[in-house]
Amino acid sequence: MTAVGNPVLAGCYPDPTICRVQDTFYLVTSTFEYLPGLPVFRSTDLAHWEQVGHVVDRPGMLDYSGIASSGGLYAPTLRHHDGLFWLVCTLVDQDDAGRGGNFLVTAEDPAGPWSDPVWLDADGIDPSILFDDDGRAWVHGTRLAREPEWFHQTEVWVRELDLAQRALVGPEHVIWTGAVRGAVWAEAPHLYRIDGAYYLLAAEGGTEFHHAVSVARADAVTGPYEGYRGNPVLTHRDLGHGAQIVGVGHADLVQAADGGWWAVLLGMRPYGGYHHNLGRETFLVPVAWEEGWPVFAPGLGRVAPTVDVPGVTASARAATPGARSGPVLPGDLRWTSVRALPREVASPRGHGWDLPVRPTTLADVAVASFVGLRQQHRDVDVRAVVLPLPGAHEEVGLAVRQSERHHVLLDVTGGPDPRVVAVRVEDGHRTVLGEAPVDVPGEPVVLTVSVRGQDYRLLLEQAGRPPVTVAVADGRWLDSVTTGGFLGLWIGVHATSHGRPSTATARVERVEYLPQD
C-alpha cells in the first residue's frame, strides 16, 4: 500500500465518472461553460491520472452561444460496452433557449474522436447508463418531482435504451425520490448490477455543504428499490464548516482488476474561512461490501487527505495533472476558453498566444478573447509576458475568472501612455483596485497573479526593475460560496477593445504556471 494524496484531481474537476477496461481506468468530469468540454483521463493505478483528450473538442458539436456561467455541461457518465466507450451528459441552457437536454456520444478510443451528439428524449439532468447482463441497456437520470411532497424534491427515472437506434424506448419508470424525507436534489444517479442485484447510488442534499451519498437496492432494474437503513453511506455535513474536506458526494463506483472496489467523488477543501476557491475536486475512497451493502472508506467513514492504494509507485504520489511547474505551451490540454474552443479565439505563437482583440469583455455572456487554466493550488504564481496594444481602448492582461459577474483583471492599457490597471468586477460593477505606469512603452511587460491563500497579489515587472505590487485582491470575493455557481477559479490571459471595433492582435509571449505549495 502507498499513501496517495487526495484529491487525485486538484482544482475544478467536479462530478467524476469512472469505468475500467482491462487494467486501465478512465475518468471524465464536468466542465460547464468551458471548452473543450469533458476532459478524459486515464490511469493504471487510480492515483496517477494522465489527460488524454476531451469529449467535446470540435467546433459545432454543441451550441454554447449565450450560455451563462455555471450552465453548459453537467455531470457526465462514462461506460464501456461491446468495444465502445459510451458517454451520456446534460447540456444545461439556463435561459431555456431550446438548446439544452440530454445527449449520448460514443468513441472507440476515449482520447477521441467522439461521435456527434445524439439527443435523448429525457427530462432533467445527470443521465447515467447501465449495460445489463442480458444485453439490454438502461438510461436513468434525475429531475424535479412532478408531484413533489416538498420543495426541490427530485425523482430518479429509468428507461430502456435501444442500442442500435440510440433512442429511448418503452415505458418510463420512476424508481427513487430520495433516501431522507425533506432532502433536496436526489441527483447523480448511477445503477449497477452486482452479484445479481441492482444498486442505485445517488447524491442527496445539494452539491454544497449538505451533500451526501445514499444507496438503494432492487431485484429488478425498474424496482421497487429498498433504501439502505444506514443511509447516507457517506457525508461530511456532520463535521461542520471547519473540516478539511466538505461537500462530499456525487460518487461513481468501479471494480479494480484485483476485485477491490473504489469510488471517485467530488469534495471541496475550504481555506481562509469557509471558502473553496479551487472548486469541487475529484477524490478517491475505497469501498467494501458488507451484508450486501457498500461501505465507503471502511473503518473511517470519511474522505481522508490521503488514501492507501495498492500497487502505486512513489513517483505517482503527487502526479495530479497541473502539478508541473513552468511554461504552459499552447498544446497543453489544460487550456480552455469560455463558450468556444481555444483555437477559435486565439492562435498558438511559439511558447504563447496571439489573441485577436474582440469588442467583448469577460463581463459579457459571449465569446471573449480568453484562454485560461484552472487554479489547482492554493499558493501559485501565474505569470504572463505580454506586449502593450496600440489602441487607447484596447487592453491585454491576466484575468482571475469566477464568472462574467465576478472576476479580477490585471491589464495593460493601450495607446501612447500605457498603464497597468487592476480591476475588480463584482456583480457587474467595476472597481479600480490600483494602477502603475508602464515606463518603457512598446516593450514586453511581465504580469503576475501571485496567490497565497486568499491573497491574490497583482504584480507588474518591467525589464531591469523589481516587481511592483499594483493591488491585492481578496480571493473571498471570488469563490462560489460568495458568488454562487458551481465552479472554481480560472486564471488566464485575455484581450478586449471594450465594445469598439478592433483589428489588433494581442501578443502573449509566454504563460507560466508555478505552484508554490
C-alpha positions as CSV (number, residue, x, y, z in Angstrom):
1,M,0.0,0.0,0.0
2,T,1.1,3.5,-0.8
3,A,-0.5,6.7,0.7
4,V,-1.8,8.8,-2.2
5,G,-2.7,12.4,-1.8
6,N,-6.4,13.3,-2.0
7,P,-7.8,14.9,-4.2
8,V,-6.5,12.8,-7.1
9,L,-7.5,15.6,-9.4
10,A,-6.9,19.0,-7.9
11,G,-8.8,22.1,-9.0
12,C,-12.2,22.3,-10.6
13,Y,-12.8,18.7,-11.7
14,P,-16.3,18.0,-10.4
15,D,-18.8,15.2,-10.9
16,P,-16.3,12.5,-11.7
17,T,-17.4,9.4,-13.5
18,I,-15.2,6.3,-14.0
19,C,-15.0,3.0,-15.8
20,R,-12.4,0.3,-16.2
21,V,-11.3,-1.5,-19.4
22,Q,-8.9,-4.4,-18.6
23,D,-6.2,-2.8,-16.5
24,T,-6.9,0.8,-17.3
25,F,-9.3,3.2,-15.7
26,Y,-10.9,6.1,-17.5
27,L,-12.4,9.2,-15.8
28,V,-14.4,12.2,-17.1
29,T,-15.6,15.3,-15.2
30,S,-17.9,18.2,-15.8
31,T,-16.8,21.5,-17.5
32,F,-19.9,23.7,-17.6
33,E,-19.3,26.8,-19.9
34,Y,-15.7,25.9,-20.6
35,L,-14.4,24.3,-23.9
36,P,-13.1,21.9,-24.8
37,G,-15.6,20.1,-22.7
38,L,-15.4,16.9,-20.6
39,P,-11.7,16.1,-20.1
40,V,-10.8,12.4,-20.4
41,F,-8.2,11.0,-18.0
42,R,-6.7,7.5,-17.8
43,S,-4.8,5.7,-15.1
44,T,-3.5,2.2,-14.3
45,D,-3.3,2.7,-10.6
46,L,-6.2,5.1,-9.6
47,A,-3.6,7.7,-8.4
48,H,-1.6,8.8,-11.4
49,W,-4.0,10.4,-13.9
50,E,-3.0,11.4,-17.4
51,Q,-5.3,13.6,-19.5
52,V,-5.6,12.1,-23.0
53,G,-8.2,14.3,-24.6
54,H,-11.7,15.9,-24.4
55,V,-15.1,14.6,-25.4
56,V,-16.4,17.9,-26.8
57,D,-13.4,19.2,-28.9
58,R,-14.8,20.2,-32.3
59,P,-16.5,23.3,-33.4
60,G,-20.2,22.9,-33.7
61,M,-20.6,19.8,-31.6
62,L,-22.7,21.8,-29.2
63,D,-24.2,25.3,-29.2
64,Y,-22.8,27.3,-26.3
65,S,-23.8,30.8,-27.5
66,G,-25.4,32.8,-24.7
67,I,-24.9,30.1,-22.1
68,A,-24.2,31.9,-18.8
69,S,-21.6,30.8,-16.2
70,S,-22.5,27.6,-14.4
71,G,-24.6,26.5,-17.4
72,G,-23.3,24.1,-20.0
73,L,-22.1,20.6,-19.5
74,Y,-23.3,18.9,-16.3
75,A,-22.5,15.5,-14.8
76,P,-21.4,13.1,-17.5
77,T,-21.4,9.3,-17.1
78,L,-18.8,7.2,-18.8
79,R,-19.2,3.4,-19.5
80,H,-17.6,0.8,-21.8
81,H,-19.6,-1.8,-23.7
82,D,-19.0,-4.1,-26.7
83,G,-15.8,-2.3,-27.8
84,L,-17.2,1.2,-27.4
85,F,-17.0,4.0,-24.8
86,W,-20.4,5.4,-24.2
87,L,-21.0,8.8,-22.5
88,V,-24.2,10.5,-21.6
89,C,-24.4,14.1,-20.3
90,T,-26.6,17.1,-20.0
91,L,-26.2,20.5,-21.8
92,V,-27.9,23.0,-19.4
93,D,-29.2,26.2,-21.0
94,Q,-30.3,28.2,-18.1
95,D,-32.2,30.7,-20.4
96,D,-34.2,27.8,-21.8
97,A,-33.4,28.8,-25.4
98,G,-34.1,25.3,-26.6
99,R,-30.5,24.1,-26.8
100,G,-30.4,22.1,-23.6
101,G,-31.0,18.5,-23.0
102,N,-29.5,15.0,-22.5
103,F,-27.3,13.5,-25.2
104,L,-25.3,10.4,-26.0
105,V,-21.9,10.2,-27.7
106,T,-19.6,7.2,-28.4
107,A,-16.0,6.5,-29.2
108,E,-13.7,3.6,-29.9
109,D,-10.8,5.4,-28.3
110,P,-11.6,7.6,-25.2
111,A,-9.0,10.1,-26.5
112,G,-11.3,10.7,-29.4
113,P,-12.7,11.3,-31.8
114,W,-16.2,11.1,-30.2
115,S,-19.3,11.0,-32.3
116,D,-21.6,13.9,-32.8
117,P,-24.2,14.1,-30.0
118,V,-27.4,12.1,-30.3
119,W,-30.2,13.8,-28.3
120,L,-32.3,11.7,-26.0
121,D,-35.9,12.1,-25.2
122,A,-35.3,12.5,-21.5
123,D,-36.1,15.2,-18.9
124,G,-33.8,16.6,-16.2
125,I,-30.1,16.3,-15.6
126,D,-27.4,13.9,-14.6
127,P,-28.0,11.0,-17.0
128,S,-26.4,7.6,-16.5
129,I,-26.4,4.3,-18.3
130,L,-26.4,0.7,-17.2
131,F,-25.4,-2.2,-19.6
132,D,-27.2,-5.2,-18.1
133,D,-26.0,-8.8,-18.1
134,D,-28.8,-9.7,-20.6
135,G,-27.6,-7.3,-23.3
136,R,-30.2,-4.6,-22.6
137,A,-29.2,-1.1,-21.6
138,W,-31.0,1.4,-19.4
139,V,-30.6,5.2,-19.2
140,H,-31.6,6.9,-16.0
141,G,-31.4,10.5,-14.6
142,T,-33.0,12.9,-12.2
143,R,-35.5,15.8,-12.4
144,L,-37.7,17.8,-10.2
145,A,-40.5,15.6,-8.9
146,R,-43.7,16.1,-10.9
147,E,-45.8,15.7,-7.8
148,P,-43.4,17.0,-5.1
149,E,-44.0,16.5,-1.4
150,W,-41.5,19.2,-0.5
151,F,-39.5,22.0,-2.2
152,H,-36.9,20.7,-4.6
153,Q,-37.8,17.1,-4.2
154,T,-36.5,15.2,-7.2
155,E,-37.2,11.8,-8.7
156,V,-35.0,9.3,-10.5
157,W,-36.4,7.8,-13.6
158,V,-35.2,4.8,-15.7
159,R,-36.0,3.9,-19.3
160,E,-34.6,1.3,-21.8
161,L,-32.1,2.4,-24.5
162,D,-32.2,0.8,-27.9
163,L,-28.5,0.4,-28.6
164,A,-28.9,0.1,-32.4
165,Q,-31.2,3.1,-32.7
166,R,-29.5,5.2,-30.0
167,A,-33.0,6.0,-28.7
168,L,-35.1,5.6,-25.5
169,V,-37.9,3.0,-25.9
170,G,-40.6,1.5,-23.8
171,P,-42.2,2.9,-20.6
172,E,-40.5,5.2,-18.1
173,H,-40.2,4.1,-14.5
174,V,-39.8,6.5,-11.5
175,I,-37.7,4.5,-9.1
176,W,-36.5,6.9,-6.4
177,T,-37.4,10.1,-4.7
178,G,-34.7,10.3,-2.1
179,A,-33.5,8.4,1.0
180,V,-34.3,11.1,3.5
181,R,-37.7,12.8,3.6
182,G,-37.2,16.5,3.1
183,A,-33.8,16.2,1.5
184,V,-33.3,18.1,-1.8
185,W,-31.8,17.0,-5.1
186,A,-31.6,13.3,-5.2
187,E,-29.2,13.5,-8.2
188,A,-26.2,11.9,-9.8
189,P,-27.9,8.5,-10.0
190,H,-25.9,5.5,-11.1
191,L,-27.3,2.0,-11.5
192,Y,-25.1,-1.1,-11.2
193,R,-25.7,-4.8,-11.3
194,I,-23.6,-6.5,-8.7
195,D,-24.0,-10.2,-7.6
196,G,-27.4,-10.4,-9.2
197,A,-28.9,-7.3,-7.5
198,Y,-29.4,-3.8,-8.8
199,Y,-27.9,-1.0,-6.8
200,L,-28.8,2.7,-7.2
201,L,-26.2,5.2,-6.0
202,A,-27.4,8.8,-5.7
203,A,-26.3,12.1,-4.2
204,E,-28.6,14.0,-1.9
205,G,-28.8,17.3,-0.1
206,G,-27.5,19.6,-2.9
207,T,-23.9,19.7,-4.2
208,E,-22.6,22.0,-1.4
209,F,-22.2,21.6,2.3
210,H,-25.1,19.1,2.8
211,H,-24.0,16.8,0.0
212,A,-24.3,13.1,0.8
213,V,-24.2,9.7,-0.9
214,S,-27.1,7.3,-0.5
215,V,-27.8,3.8,-1.8
216,A,-30.8,1.6,-2.6
217,R,-31.2,-2.0,-3.9
218,A,-33.7,-3.9,-6.0
219,D,-34.2,-7.3,-7.6
220,A,-35.3,-5.7,-10.9
221,V,-33.8,-2.7,-12.7
222,T,-37.2,-1.0,-12.7
223,G,-37.7,-1.5,-9.0
224,P,-39.1,-1.4,-6.4
225,Y,-35.9,-0.1,-4.6
226,E,-35.3,-0.6,-1.0
227,G,-33.2,2.2,0.7
228,Y,-30.4,1.1,2.9
229,R,-31.3,1.8,6.6
230,G,-27.7,3.1,7.1
231,N,-28.2,6.0,4.6
232,P,-26.4,8.2,3.9
233,V,-23.5,5.9,3.4
234,L,-21.1,8.9,3.1
235,T,-21.3,12.6,4.1
236,H,-19.2,15.2,5.8
237,R,-22.1,17.6,6.7
238,D,-21.9,16.4,10.3
239,L,-18.2,17.6,10.5
240,G,-19.1,21.3,10.3
241,H,-17.6,24.0,8.1
242,G,-14.1,23.7,9.7
243,A,-13.5,20.2,8.2
244,Q,-10.6,19.8,5.8
245,I,-12.9,18.4,3.2
246,V,-16.5,19.3,2.8
247,G,-19.5,18.7,0.5
248,V,-18.5,15.2,-0.5
249,G,-20.8,13.4,-2.8
250,H,-21.7,12.6,-6.5
251,A,-19.9,9.2,-6.3
252,D,-19.3,6.6,-9.0
253,L,-18.2,3.0,-8.3
254,V,-15.6,1.0,-10.1
255,Q,-14.1,-2.5,-9.5
256,A,-10.4,-3.0,-10.0
257,A,-8.8,-6.0,-11.7
258,D,-7.9,-7.4,-8.3
259,G,-11.5,-7.4,-7.3
260,G,-11.3,-4.4,-4.9
261,W,-13.9,-1.7,-5.1
262,W,-13.4,2.1,-5.2
263,A,-15.4,5.2,-5.6
264,V,-14.5,8.6,-7.1
265,L,-16.5,11.5,-5.9
266,L,-16.3,15.3,-5.5
267,G,-15.5,17.4,-2.5
268,M,-14.1,20.8,-1.6
269,R,-11.2,22.0,0.6
270,P,-12.0,25.2,2.4
271,Y,-9.3,27.7,3.4
272,G,-9.2,31.3,4.6
273,G,-12.6,30.7,6.2
274,Y,-15.4,28.8,4.6
275,H,-14.2,29.4,1.0
276,H,-13.1,26.9,-1.5
277,N,-11.5,28.8,-4.4
278,L,-10.3,25.6,-6.1
279,G,-13.8,24.4,-6.6
280,R,-15.2,20.9,-6.4
281,E,-12.3,18.4,-6.9
282,T,-12.1,14.7,-7.5
283,F,-11.4,12.4,-4.5
284,L,-10.9,8.7,-4.2
285,V,-12.1,6.3,-1.4
286,P,-12.0,2.5,-1.0
287,V,-15.3,0.7,-0.8
288,A,-16.1,-2.6,0.9
289,W,-19.2,-4.8,0.7
290,E,-20.9,-6.0,3.9
291,E,-24.2,-7.7,4.2
292,G,-25.0,-6.8,0.6
293,W,-24.4,-3.0,1.0
294,P,-21.4,-0.8,0.2
295,V,-19.3,0.7,2.9
296,F,-17.4,3.8,1.9
297,A,-13.9,4.3,3.4
298,P,-14.4,1.3,5.8
299,G,-13.1,1.8,9.3
300,L,-13.0,5.6,8.8
301,G,-16.3,6.6,7.1
302,R,-14.7,9.8,5.8
303,V,-12.8,11.1,2.7
304,A,-9.3,11.5,4.0
305,P,-6.4,13.8,2.8
306,T,-4.6,10.6,1.9
307,V,-5.8,7.2,0.8
308,D,-3.9,3.9,0.7
309,V,-3.9,2.4,-2.8
310,P,-2.2,-0.9,-3.6
311,G,0.4,-1.0,-6.4
312,V,1.2,2.7,-6.6
313,T,4.8,3.7,-7.0
314,A,6.2,6.6,-5.0
315,S,6.6,8.6,-8.2
316,A,2.9,8.7,-8.7
317,R,2.0,10.0,-5.3
318,A,1.7,13.7,-6.3
319,A,1.2,13.2,-10.0
320,T,-2.0,15.3,-10.3
321,P,-2.3,17.0,-13.7
322,G,-1.2,20.6,-13.2
323,A,1.5,19.8,-10.7
324,R,4.0,20.5,-13.4
325,S,5.8,23.9,-12.8
326,G,6.8,26.1,-15.7
327,P,5.7,27.3,-19.1
328,V,2.3,26.1,-20.3
329,L,2.6,25.7,-24.0
330,P,-0.4,26.2,-26.3
331,G,-0.8,22.5,-27.0
332,D,-1.3,21.7,-23.3
333,L,-4.6,20.0,-22.7
334,R,-5.3,22.2,-19.7
335,W,-6.0,25.3,-21.8
336,T,-9.7,26.2,-22.0
337,S,-11.8,29.1,-23.2
338,V,-15.3,30.3,-22.4
339,R,-18.1,29.2,-24.8
340,A,-15.6,28.5,-27.5
341,L,-12.5,26.3,-28.2
342,P,-9.1,28.0,-27.5
343,R,-8.2,27.7,-31.2
344,E,-11.4,29.6,-32.1
345,V,-10.3,32.6,-30.0
346,A,-6.5,32.5,-30.2
347,S,-3.7,31.2,-32.3
348,P,-0.6,29.5,-30.9
349,R,2.5,31.5,-31.3
350,G,5.7,29.8,-30.2
351,H,5.5,29.5,-26.4
352,G,2.5,31.8,-26.3
353,W,-0.7,33.0,-28.0
354,D,-1.9,35.6,-30.4
355,L,-5.2,36.9,-29.2
356,P,-7.4,38.8,-31.7
357,V,-8.8,41.8,-29.8
358,R,-12.5,41.4,-29.6
359,P,-15.1,44.0,-28.5
360,T,-16.5,41.6,-26.0
361,T,-15.2,41.5,-22.4
362,L,-15.3,38.8,-19.7
363,A,-18.4,40.6,-18.3
364,D,-20.4,39.6,-21.4
365,V,-22.3,36.4,-21.8
366,A,-20.5,35.9,-25.1
367,V,-17.2,34.6,-26.6
368,A,-14.3,36.7,-25.4
369,S,-10.6,36.6,-26.2
370,F,-9.6,34.5,-23.2
371,V,-7.6,31.3,-22.7
372,G,-7.2,30.1,-19.2
373,L,-6.1,27.4,-16.7
374,R,-7.8,26.0,-13.7
375,Q,-6.3,27.2,-10.4
376,Q,-5.2,23.9,-8.9
377,H,-3.0,25.1,-6.0
378,R,-3.7,27.4,-3.0
379,D,-0.3,29.0,-3.5
380,V,0.7,29.6,-7.1
381,D,2.2,32.2,-9.4
382,V,0.7,32.6,-12.8
383,R,3.0,34.8,-15.0
384,A,2.4,36.2,-18.5
385,V,4.7,38.1,-20.8
386,V,2.6,40.5,-22.9
387,L,3.1,43.4,-25.3
388,P,1.0,46.6,-24.9
389,L,-1.5,47.2,-27.6
390,P,-1.7,50.3,-29.8
391,G,-5.3,51.4,-29.4
392,A,-6.3,53.6,-26.5
393,H,-9.3,51.4,-25.7
394,E,-7.5,48.1,-26.1
395,E,-6.3,46.1,-23.2
396,V,-4.4,42.8,-22.7
397,G,-3.6,41.1,-19.5
398,L,-4.3,38.5,-16.9
399,A,-7.7,37.6,-15.5
400,V,-8.8,35.6,-12.5
401,R,-12.3,34.4,-13.5
402,Q,-15.2,33.0,-11.5
403,S,-17.9,34.1,-13.9
404,E,-18.9,37.0,-16.1
405,R,-20.2,38.8,-13.0
406,H,-17.2,38.1,-10.8
407,H,-13.6,38.4,-11.9
408,V,-10.4,40.3,-11.3
409,L,-8.3,41.8,-14.1
410,L,-4.6,42.9,-14.3
411,D,-4.5,44.7,-17.7
412,V,-2.1,46.8,-19.7
413,T,-4.0,49.6,-21.3
414,G,-3.2,50.5,-24.9
415,G,-2.3,53.8,-26.6
416,P,0.7,56.2,-26.3
417,D,0.6,56.3,-22.5
418,P,0.1,52.7,-21.3
419,R,-0.6,51.8,-17.7
420,V,-1.3,48.6,-15.8
421,V,-4.7,48.7,-14.1
422,A,-6.1,46.2,-11.6
423,V,-9.9,46.0,-11.7
424,R,-12.3,44.0,-9.6
425,V,-15.7,43.1,-11.2
426,E,-18.3,42.3,-8.6
427,D,-22.0,41.7,-9.6
428,G,-21.2,43.5,-12.8
429,H,-19.7,46.6,-11.2
430,R,-16.1,47.6,-11.9
431,T,-13.8,48.9,-9.2
432,V,-10.3,50.0,-9.8
433,L,-8.0,48.5,-7.2
434,G,-4.7,50.1,-8.3
435,E,-2.6,51.4,-11.2
436,A,1.0,51.6,-12.1
437,P,2.8,53.3,-15.1
438,V,4.5,51.4,-17.9
439,D,7.9,53.0,-18.0
440,V,9.0,51.7,-21.4
441,P,6.1,51.7,-23.8
442,G,6.2,49.2,-26.6
443,E,8.4,46.7,-24.6
444,P,7.1,43.5,-23.1
445,V,5.9,43.5,-19.5
446,V,5.5,40.7,-17.1
447,L,2.2,40.4,-15.3
448,T,1.8,38.1,-12.3
449,V,-1.0,36.9,-10.2
450,S,0.7,35.7,-7.1
451,V,-1.7,33.7,-5.0
452,R,-1.0,33.0,-1.3
453,G,-4.2,31.6,0.2
454,Q,-6.9,34.2,-0.2
455,D,-4.4,37.0,-1.2
456,Y,-4.2,37.5,-4.9
457,R,-1.3,39.8,-5.4
458,L,-1.3,41.5,-8.8
459,L,2.3,42.4,-9.9
460,L,3.9,44.3,-12.7
461,E,7.5,43.7,-13.7
462,Q,9.5,45.6,-16.3
463,A,13.0,45.0,-17.7
464,G,15.7,45.9,-15.2
465,R,13.2,46.9,-12.4
466,P,11.9,45.0,-9.4
467,P,8.3,43.8,-9.4
468,V,5.7,46.4,-8.3
469,T,2.5,45.4,-6.5
470,V,-0.4,47.1,-8.3
471,A,-3.0,45.8,-5.9
472,V,-4.0,42.8,-3.7
473,A,-7.4,41.3,-4.4
474,D,-9.3,39.3,-1.8
475,G,-10.0,35.8,-3.1
476,R,-13.0,35.5,-0.8
477,W,-14.8,37.8,-3.3
478,L,-14.4,35.2,-6.0
479,D,-15.2,31.8,-4.7
480,S,-18.6,30.2,-5.2
481,V,-19.6,30.4,-1.6
482,T,-19.8,34.2,-2.0
483,T,-20.8,34.4,-5.7
484,G,-22.9,31.3,-6.2
485,G,-22.5,28.9,-9.0
486,F,-20.6,25.6,-9.3
487,L,-17.1,26.5,-10.4
488,G,-13.6,27.1,-9.0
489,L,-11.3,29.8,-10.4
490,W,-9.6,30.0,-13.7
491,I,-6.5,32.2,-14.3
492,G,-5.7,33.1,-17.9
493,V,-4.8,35.8,-20.5
494,H,-7.4,37.9,-22.3
495,A,-7.7,40.9,-24.6
496,T,-10.6,43.3,-25.3
497,S,-11.4,46.6,-27.1
498,H,-14.3,47.3,-24.7
499,G,-17.1,47.3,-27.2
500,R,-15.2,49.1,-30.0
501,P,-14.2,47.6,-33.3
502,S,-10.6,46.5,-33.4
503,T,-8.2,44.8,-35.9
504,A,-5.4,44.5,-33.4
505,T,-3.9,41.2,-32.2
506,A,-2.6,40.9,-28.6
507,R,0.7,39.2,-28.3
508,V,1.3,36.9,-25.3
509,E,4.8,35.6,-25.5
510,R,4.6,33.1,-22.6
511,V,2.4,31.9,-19.7
512,E,3.9,30.1,-16.7
513,Y,2.0,28.2,-14.0
514,L,4.3,28.0,-11.0
515,P,2.9,26.1,-7.9
516,Q,4.3,27.3,-4.6
517,D,2.7,24.7,-2.3
